[in-house]
């Protein structure tokens, strides 16, 4: 049985007669191919990428598995249309915190029409795309079993400033009970999720190393999807934090030129994550030091207690 993705945080949803993706219970994500060139371009990218021997195996893990196409009844009631059959990235997560980050200081592709470029420019300037080199397109942060998810509305996300982005990236790795409130994020999960040899930062750095050299593709209006199972982390269970690249309707050939637009945005995101990780480590060291001083004081001043 096909259903609307519960954990979709950006893009058009297959509700209220709108065209959007659906999922099954077998870990497949069905993305409808649009009638214009975006659909054919994304399909062409997946076919090219899946067979391109120039792409290192360790880089392929950052992309959804592509299973081909399948004709399905469209969610908008317009009849059957081809759908990309992809890996459902949230399928193995019970309570995933997810963030969709659109990368690049410009989101249009070189062959785009002037109208499309102006439309993208307007949105890029109103968001943090131009100023930061990336923008958050959508997110959900798991709070608790009782509260569920904090999932801000699209308009709120689009209004994020640089300070809002920094705050959200902190909230993403915090254990505070009221993530959606103005409560100061504790960033207690940063060392586990952002840090470590398999954490988000290391994965972003691995992607960065590839983009510093790859000239095969230019990824316009592509997103980095960051996700992890927060409930598992809170309960002390091992939870793999993941970085994936998604949305390839505007990918063009690199023509032996480095994709500086994507690389620059990726470096900016890395800087934000690194700063949060560094500050959380400093806070942990300070807390340990204060606790150590307290114990010493208690030992040497027992009469005080």
C-alpha angles and dihedrals in degrees: 000000000000121000142172112275107258093204101045107131103177141025130039116327124217094241136109093020095307125138111248146131127291133196137210132212093259098072099267126136115202113204116188115235110234120232094238127071092282091075095048092045094052092048090048090051094052092048092048095043095048091058101033108117091194090073111089117236092237089059095051091070088070091064129071114257110258116219099177128253136307133189111239137167105271117242091233092061094247094128133252120344134164117269130195109242107217140162113280098233094197096047096100096046122088097192108010124185104211135186126187110204118186108213129216138050089251126036104193125094124233097252094049121124120257091249091054092047092052091048091052092045091055093052093041092054094046092052132045093270095103098035099043104021091242141048135203108246098183143338148178126199121198111232107175143313089268098044099035116196136348103223113169119211120262093251091053092050092049090054094056115132125202089269091050090051091051090048093049092049087054093047089050090068099035130108096206111136095231106046094163093056129080090263113137108257113241095206088210092148095051096097090052100041105028097026136053132068092290099033130119095268094054091048092050090049090051090053090046091055089055095046090051088067111018116104098168099096141016111214109211118183091359122148136220109220115206119191143160138163103257097186090057091052092048090052092050096251122136112265123181113226110214138204117197134173116226141172112049104174092118102041114132135183115283094217092206093303123121115246096242093169093060094036092053093051091046091052090051092052090048090053092054093048092045092052092052092047092049093048092049091052091050090049091051092050091048092049091050091048092050091048090050091050090049092053091049091050091050092050095048096040104041092149089065090066 
